């Protein structure tokens, strides 16, 4: 069973030309699918449609074996698919790192004690225990990025959606993120303009071009590595 299927997705923002024109993709268990494409191609839009944050004008979204059409259908999707946004400040809003990571488990009904155990387990798994009691808004951009991933992993998702995860990361933190992601069992959809990151992580690459997802031609891979998506 495919974890995520987007079929014939069409979408346009109000008063703008269509962004997606029949985009189609399938994600199987164990895959790390990388999506590339130029700025404005609709990569982030596609991820938002996958979890119901945007509604396509036509097309079908299937996640975890069921078609998802209305808002109520996507509550289950957003519980099971962890979405790491492009801007960490869109996800981090509690005073401390520990509180941000505990928020999801608490929201799912965990006790305070159980939630804090999840916090410590997640931070230890990621090698980030030194950030546990730090004030979130005082973290560096790279630290925020890693903490955002921790908030998502604390929910124990079956699938990860990562939107430009190397933004604001220096070389050391990028290497650390690659190490972390390679050690995770979840299937992933990774939107990234970073060719090194895609090469290290991706089991498959699709390019979003003219509103559709296509497999890059072998003779185009060099140019893809040079593009800024």
N, C-alpha and C positions, 0 to 999 in steps of 0.2 A: 504493500500500500504506500503510495506517495504521501509524504508529509504535507506538501503544499503544491497546489496546481492553480495556475492562473491561465485562463483560456480566453483569447480574443478580447483582451482588456482595452477599452477605449476610454479616454479621459481628456477633458479640457478644462482649464481654469476659466472663470467667467471673463468674457470679452477678450479671450486670447485664442490663438490657434491651438488645435489639438496637440497634446503632449504624447499621448499613447494612442496608437492606431492598430489595435489588434495584437498587443503584446501577449506572448504565450510562453510559459515556462513550467517545468516540473522539477521538484526537488525530492530526491529519494533519501531514505535514511542513510546516514553516514557520509553524505556528500558535503563538500564545502564549495558551494557555487559562488564564483566571483562575477560581479556585473560591472562592466566598464562602459564608458561612453562620455561624450562631451558634456561640459557644464550645461545645465538646462535640458538635458536629454530626457529627463523624467525618472531618473534612478530612484531618488528619494520618494517621489510620488508613488512609484511601484510598490515600495516597501509599505508605505502608509495604506495603500489599498489592500495589501495582503492582510493587514490586521484591522481593517475596518475604520481607520481614521479618515479615509476619503472613500467616496462611493463612485465607482465607475459609471459612465453613462450606459455602457453595455459590456457584456462579457461575464465570465463566471469565475468565482473564487471558491476553491475547495481546499479545506485544511483539515488534516487529521481524519480524512475519510468522509467528510460531510460537506455538502454545499453550504456556503455562508452568504446570506443575502441581506438580512436586516441586522440592526444594531445588537439585538439580543443574541444573535448567532455568534457575534464576535467577542462576547464576554469570555467564552471558553477559549477562543483563539488567543486572546491577549493574556490569559492565564498560562497557557502552554507554550507560547512563543515569546521569547524575551527580545525586546526591541531596544537596541542601544542607539540613541539618537546622535545625529551629527554634532550637536552642541550639548556638552555635558550639563550646562546650566539649565537646559530644558528639563532635566531629570533630577537634579540635586537641589533640594529645597529645605532640608532639615538643618538644624544648627551644627550637628557633628556627623562625622562619617558613620559612626556606629548607629546613630538614629536613622540616617538615610538608608542604610542596609537593612535595618530592622523593620522599616515601614512596610515593605511588601509582605513579609511573613505575618506581621501583626494584622494587616488588612485581610489576610486570608484566614484569620482566626487563631493564629498561634498565641500562646500565652507569652507574657513578657519574658519569662525565664527561657522558654523555648526559642523565642526570637533572638535573644542575645546569644544563645548557644549557636544558632545559625550564623549570626554575625561573626563570632570567633572562628567557627569552622571555615566559613567562606574566606575571611581575611587570611587565615593560616594557609589555606589551599593556594591562594594567589600570592603569598609572600608579602602581604600588605599590612600585617599586624601593627607595624609602626605608625600607621595612619589612623588607627582605631578611634582615638579620642581627639583627633585634629578637628579644628573648625573648618567646615566644608568650604566656605567662600574664600578661605585663605590658602587653599591648595593651589599648586601650579596647574597649568592646563593639562600636562601629562598625568599628574596625580588624579585630577578630576576624571580624566578619561578612564583610568584603571578602576577608580571607585565606582563609576557608573556601571562598568561591567560587573563589579561585585554586587551592586544592587539588583541587577538582573539575575545573576547566578544564584542569589539567595532564594529566588522563587522556584528554583529547580526546574527550569524550562526544558522542554523536549527539543526545541528548535531555537536558534539564535539568528536574529536579523541585525546586521551591523552596518550602520551608515557612516562611511568614511572614518573608520575607527582609528586611523593613524593621525588624524588632525591633532595638532598641538603636541605631538609626541617627538621627543628628541630621539637620537639613534639608540640610546640605551633602553629607553622605555618602549620603543618600537620592538626591539629585540625581545624584551620581556613579554610584551603582548603576544608576539608570535609564539613564544615558548608556551604561554598559558593556553592559547587557543588550540595549538597542536595537541595539547594534553587533555582536551575536553572531548567527551563522547558525542556531544550534540551535533546534528546537522546544522549547517549555516548557510545563509545567504549574505554575502559580503559585497557591499558597494564600495569600491575603492578606485581612486585614480593612481594609486601607488603600485607601480609594476613589480617592485621587489617584494612587497607584501603579498600581492596576488600570486606571484611565482612560488613563494614559500608555503602559502596556505591552500591555494585553490586546487581542487580536484577536477574542476571544469570551469571554463570561462565563457560567458556570453556578453555580447556587446549590444547595448541599446542604441539603435540607429533608426532614425525616421519613424520613431514610435513603435518599433518592433525589436524583439530580441533575436539576434542572429549569432551563429557560431563564427568567430573570426576566421578568415581565410588564413591558411598557414603562411602565405607570403605577406600577410599584413601584420604578423605578430610584432615585427620590429617597430612598425609605426604605432601600434597600440601601446608598446612600452614607452613611447615618447610622448603620447598624447596626455593632456591634462584634462581628465574627465570631470 
